[in-house]
Amino acid sequence: MSSEASGSTSGRGADAEGSEPNQGQDIVEIREVLARYMRAMRLGDVDLMDDVFLPDAIIDYTAIGGSVSPWTETKPWLREMIAVELFMLFVGDVSVTFDADGIGADVESSWHGAFVATPDTPPLTIFGTYDDRFVRTPDGWRIEARKDNPLLQIPGPPPVPAE
């Protein structure tokens, strides 16, 4: 059974250390994990994502040409995929549904960004959502499963040739 995030700790059990978890603080920490992912994407540094995903997290990037694979296998593919002229990604809405015991959560987040493959290709404005499964670890919240759901791509005007 899960409880929708509402700012209350009712319906949640104690964390691994036995203290009562703070749902508001947990939401902040989950959002911070998502922000670290987005920053790593913008910087093109997938190594920063090792603090986002569990090493054995299952990542489903099939909708963007990837596979359903553990993070350790997904990481090299993602490194190549974001080695482009510009890839800006930002987190939007975040909806958290905690497990009754407070140790896990289902998280849906929206994302938007801009993608430019090469200097001579038009930009794409992109929108989508992630369906993530988060778990509380001794090092904080981490993603143990992710499904990427790209929803919309809007092409921009072609680049203006340099004069």
Beta strands, then each sheet from edge to edge (+ up, - down):
strand 1: 2-4
strand 2: 53-60
strand 3: 68-70
strand 4: 86-99
strand 5: 104-116
strand 6: 124-137
strand 7: 140-155
sheet 1: 1+ 4- 5+ 6- 7+ 2+ 3-
end
